[in-house]
């Protein structure tokens, strides 16, 4: 396993860890946003119909039904919420490895930077890359708040277990909470754009012809996620969704 140790200790290995964990996190962010779009689906969903076609269970808003489905995925092969907890563990490991690799790459970059010159030439970098570190901190704080808001309910004024739609309405009805979510999503958008651009480069997909495509893809992905996620607090805050 010496080759694996040598690879991980190198800058290339650390960037590869960031790339792989980034793919996992990008996939989660996209799936999470798509699932939350059920906030806009009107009416209710009945999970069980009897022989006569009558609803045999309590109809739920589509967002609540989606949340209930996620909590039950895995039965009977896994206990209730078993698959959900596997996903949570995978995401937690991915976040820890991603942050650790990012910190290690930053240290290597600082160690390699020449310190004997007072005036160093400025490199052309995008705003997203220059704010990558601070954006990561904002996102980390947001994730902690998000879990306390919608998972444990500690910071949600009207939290009810399993009532996903109601919890979103209770939280985003508070203007400063909605504003914080919007600011966090803007930071996430910058982070996603630069992360996707860097991801392809870390995997060796870097050429003048390919760079135009990856720039377009990174911009499109970041804009879709940002606009989609910002729409949720805005829709509740402005009264579009009640």
C-alpha positions in Angstrom: 0.0 0.0 0.0 3.1 2.3 -0.1 1.9 3.6 -3.5 -1.4 4.6 -2.1 0.3 6.4 0.9 2.7 8.2 -1.5 -0.2 9.2 -3.7 -2.3 10.6 -0.9 0.7 12.5 0.6 1.2 14.3 -2.7 -0.7 17.4 -3.9 -2.1 15.3 -6.8 -3.5 12.7 -4.3 -5.1 15.3 -2.1 -6.7 17.0 -5.1 -8.0 13.6 -6.2 -9.6 13.1 -2.8 -11.2 16.6 -3.1 -12.5 15.7 -6.6 -14.0 12.3 -5.6 -15.7 13.6 -2.5 -16.8 16.7 -4.5 -18.6 14.4 -7.0 -20.5 12.8 -4.1 -21.4 16.1 -2.6 -22.4 17.6 -6.0 -24.7 14.7 -6.5 -26.3 15.1 -3.1 -26.8 18.9 -3.6 -28.5 18.3 -7.0 -30.8 15.5 -5.6 -31.6 17.5 -2.5 -32.7 20.5 -4.6 -34.8 18.4 -6.9 -36.5 16.7 -4.0 -37.3 20.1 -2.4 -39.0 21.2 -5.6 -42.0 19.2 -4.4 -42.7 22.2 -2.2 -44.4 23.7 -5.3 -46.5 20.6 -6.1 -50.1 21.4 -5.0 -52.5 19.1 -3.3 -51.8 16.0 -1.3 -50.5 12.5 -1.9 -52.1 9.3 -0.7 -49.6 6.5 -0.1 -52.1 3.6 0.3 -55.4 3.0 -1.5 -57.9 0.3 -0.4 -59.7 -2.1 -2.8 -62.4 0.5 -3.5 -59.8 3.2 -4.4 -60.3 5.1 -1.2 -57.3 6.6 0.5 -56.5 4.2 3.4 -53.9 6.5 4.9 -53.7 10.2 5.9 -53.0 12.2 2.7 -49.8 14.2 3.0 -48.4 17.2 1.1 -46.1 15.9 -1.6 -43.0 17.2 0.1 -44.0 15.4 3.3 -44.7 12.2 1.4 -41.3 12.5 -0.2 -39.7 12.9 3.2 -41.6 9.9 4.5 -40.4 7.8 1.5 -36.8 8.7 2.2 -37.2 7.7 5.9 -38.6 4.3 4.8 -36.2 3.4 2.0 -34.5 0.1 2.8 -37.3 -1.9 4.3 -37.5 -4.8 4.5 -33.8 -5.4 3.5 -32.9 -2.7 5.9 -34.7 -1.3 9.0 -36.7 1.9 8.5 -34.4 4.8 7.7 -31.5 2.4 7.3 -30.7 3.6 3.8 -31.1 7.2 4.9 -28.5 6.7 7.7 -26.1 5.0 5.2 -26.4 8.1 3.0 -25.8 10.4 6.0 -22.7 8.5 7.0 -21.3 8.5 3.5 -22.0 12.3 3.3 -20.4 12.9 6.6 -17.2 11.0 5.6 -17.2 12.8 2.3 -17.4 16.2 4.0 -14.7 15.4 6.5 -12.3 14.1 3.8 -13.2 17.1 1.5 -12.4 19.6 4.2 -9.2 17.8 5.3 -7.9 17.5 1.8 -8.7 21.2 1.1 -6.8 22.2 4.3 -3.8 20.1 3.3 -3.8 21.5 -0.3 -3.9 25.0 1.2 -0.9 24.3 3.4 1.1 22.8 0.5 0.3 25.9 -1.6 1.4 28.2 1.2 4.6 26.3 1.8 5.5 26.4 -1.9 4.8 30.1 -2.2 7.9 32.2 -2.3 8.3 34.5 0.7 11.4 36.4 -0.3 9.6 38.9 -2.5 7.5 41.7 -1.0 5.7 42.5 -4.3 4.5 39.3 -6.0 2.8 39.3 -9.4 -1.0 38.9 -9.2 -2.3 35.9 -10.9 -5.6 36.0 -12.8 -8.1 34.3 -10.6 -11.9 34.4 -10.6 -13.9 35.8 -7.8 -15.2 32.3 -7.0 -11.7 31.0 -6.5 -10.5 33.9 -4.4 -13.5 33.4 -2.0 -13.3 29.6 -2.0 -12.0 29.3 1.5 -14.4 31.8 3.1 -17.3 30.3 1.1 -16.5 26.9 2.5 -16.7 28.3 6.0 -20.0 30.0 5.3 -21.3 26.7 3.8 -20.1 24.7 6.9 -21.9 27.1 9.2 -25.0 26.9 7.0 -25.0 23.1 7.1 -24.8 23.1 10.9 -27.7 25.6 11.1 -29.7 23.7 8.5 -29.4 20.5 10.5 -30.5 22.3 13.7 -33.4 23.8 11.8 -34.9 21.0 9.8 -33.4 17.8 11.2 -33.4 18.2 15.0 -35.8 21.2 15.0 -33.8 22.9 17.7 -33.9 26.3 15.9 -37.2 25.9 14.2 -40.1 27.8 15.9 -42.8 25.5 14.6 -41.0 22.2 14.2 -43.0 19.0 13.9 -41.3 15.7 13.2 -42.0 14.5 9.6 -43.9 17.7 8.7 -41.3 18.9 6.1 -43.5 21.4 4.4 -44.8 22.9 7.6 -41.2 23.2 8.9 -40.1 25.0 5.8 -42.9 27.5 6.1 -42.3 28.1 9.8 -38.6 28.7 9.2 -38.6 30.7 6.0 -41.4 33.0 7.3 -38.8 34.6 9.5 -37.2 37.2 7.3 -33.6 37.0 8.7 -33.7 33.2 8.5 -34.8 33.4 4.8 -32.1 36.0 4.2 -29.4 33.9 5.8 -30.4 30.9 3.6 -30.2 33.1 0.5 -26.8 34.4 1.3 -25.6 30.9 2.0 -26.9 29.7 -1.4 -25.0 32.5 -3.2 -21.8 31.3 -1.4 -22.7 27.7 -2.4 -23.1 28.8 -6.0 -19.6 30.3 -6.1 -18.2 27.2 -4.4 -19.9 24.9 -6.8 -18.7 26.7 -9.9 -15.0 26.8 -8.8 -15.2 23.3 -7.4 -16.5 21.9 -10.7 -14.0 23.7 -12.7 -11.2 22.5 -10.4 -12.6 19.0 -10.3 -12.1 18.4 -14.0 -8.6 19.7 -13.9 -7.8 17.5 -10.9 -9.0 14.5 -12.9 -6.7 15.5 -15.8 -9.5 16.7 -18.1 -7.8 19.9 -19.1 -7.4 21.0 -22.7 -8.3 24.2 -24.6 -11.2 22.5 -26.4 -12.6 20.8 -23.3 -12.2 23.9 -21.1 -15.0 25.7 -22.9 -17.4 22.8 -22.3 -16.4 22.5 -18.6 -16.8 26.2 -18.0 -20.3 26.1 -19.5 -21.2 23.0 -17.4 -19.8 24.6 -14.2 -21.7 27.8 -14.8 -25.0 26.0 -15.6 -24.8 23.6 -12.7 -24.0 26.4 -10.2 -26.7 28.7 -11.5 -29.4 25.9 -11.5 -28.6 24.9 -7.9 -28.4 28.5 -6.7 -31.6 29.7 -8.3 -33.5 26.6 -7.3 -32.4 26.7 -3.6 -32.9 30.5 -3.4 -36.4 30.1 -4.7 -37.6 28.1 -1.6 -37.0 30.8 1.1 -38.1 33.5 -1.4 -41.4 31.7 -2.2 -42.3 31.4 1.4 -41.0 34.8 2.5 -43.0 36.6 -0.2 -46.1 34.5 0.4 -46.1 32.7 -2.9 -46.2 29.4 -1.0 -48.4 29.2 2.0 
